Amino acid sequence: MIDNFSIALTHVLMAIALWRLLHRDDLDHEVSPRQLWQQRRDAEAAAAKDAPADA
């Protein structure tokens, strides 16, 4: 009985993990790591430009 329960439990948990992975929004957008880096760099530069200078 315990063996069946442990096998069923692990399979259910793997199914939940697979379900959550397949329904992620970021899987629909293919972006290279370089593009992500450039977007973050541009956002940081814009934030630094808009921030008041500390004196």
C-alpha positions as CSV (number, residue, x, y, z in Angstrom):
1,M,0.0,0.0,0.0
2,I,2.8,2.4,0.9
3,D,4.7,1.6,-2.3
4,N,1.6,2.4,-4.4
5,F,1.0,5.7,-2.5
6,S,4.7,6.8,-2.9
7,I,4.7,6.1,-6.6
8,A,1.4,7.8,-7.1
9,L,2.5,10.8,-5.1
10,T,5.7,11.3,-7.0
11,H,3.9,11.0,-10.3
12,V,1.3,13.5,-9.3
13,L,4.0,16.0,-8.2
14,M,5.9,15.5,-11.5
15,A,2.6,16.1,-13.4
16,I,2.0,19.3,-11.5
17,A,5.5,20.5,-12.2
18,L,5.1,19.7,-15.9
19,W,1.8,21.5,-16.0
20,R,3.2,24.6,-14.4
21,L,6.3,24.6,-16.7
22,L,4.2,24.2,-19.9
23,H,1.8,27.1,-18.9
24,R,4.5,29.7,-18.2
25,D,4.1,32.9,-20.2
26,D,7.8,33.3,-20.9
27,L,7.9,30.1,-22.9
28,D,6.0,31.9,-25.7
29,H,8.8,34.5,-26.1
30,E,12.2,33.5,-27.4
31,V,14.7,36.1,-26.4
32,S,18.4,35.6,-26.4
33,P,20.5,36.2,-23.3
34,R,22.2,39.1,-25.1
35,Q,18.9,40.8,-25.8
36,L,17.9,40.4,-22.2
37,W,21.3,41.9,-21.1
38,Q,20.8,44.9,-23.5
39,Q,17.3,45.5,-22.3
40,R,18.4,45.5,-18.6
41,R,21.4,47.7,-19.5
42,D,19.2,50.2,-21.3
43,A,16.6,50.2,-18.4
44,E,19.4,50.8,-15.9
45,A,20.8,53.6,-18.0
46,A,17.4,55.3,-18.3
47,A,16.8,54.9,-14.5
48,A,20.2,56.4,-13.7
49,K,19.6,59.3,-16.1
50,D,16.2,60.1,-14.6
51,A,17.4,59.8,-11.0
52,P,18.5,62.9,-9.2
53,A,22.3,63.2,-8.7
54,D,23.5,62.8,-5.1
55,A,25.8,65.6,-4.0
